[in-house]
Amino acid sequence: MSETLIVVNEQDRAIGRGEKLAVHAAGRLHRAFSIFLVDARGRLLLQRRSRAKYHSAGLWANSCCGHPRPGERTLAAARRRLGEELGASAPLRFGFKARYRTALPNGLVENEIVHVCFGPAPAESALALNPSEVSAVDFLTLPALRRDIARRPRRYAYWLRHYLKNHYAALRRDVAATRTAISGRA
């Protein structure tokens, strides 16, 4: 099924739209989101991407990623995608923006301004993984993830490595804030 992405300028203002594969083939800058779900112990829910994915197949990534559709608010899109990939729902909040560009081995280019969101992780037993999207999940603390990426970077999607390398302080802050919010609800 074809998906339409929001093409943006460097200020993250929409300047057009394009079909998903065409946007990635041309390396056009577009809007995306990444979600980090955090449990009460401060561990991140990670997903292993399905082998059926068109890029980064079989690699470990953050909880969920995707693209808002034209006319769709980014947080609403993130909640939609959370259901599509993990069969989960969670209250999400915006954490920070990230910008990266990388050429992928299959000739496509990821060129994104990413809205990075955070929320509480449901219990693993409450997840209903979509096998065409996700093959497994795991939980790791941020420091443990950082150590494992340093030891075995090829196991992880480019964008997750980028966030850990370039936005570690923001990740640490937002993971702590999410954990605090979870504690306040208990």
Summary of the structure (lengths in Angstrom):
residues: 186
radius of gyration: 15.6
end to end distance: 40.9
largest distance: 47.2
contacts: 601
relative contact order: 0.21
helix: 34%
strand: 34%
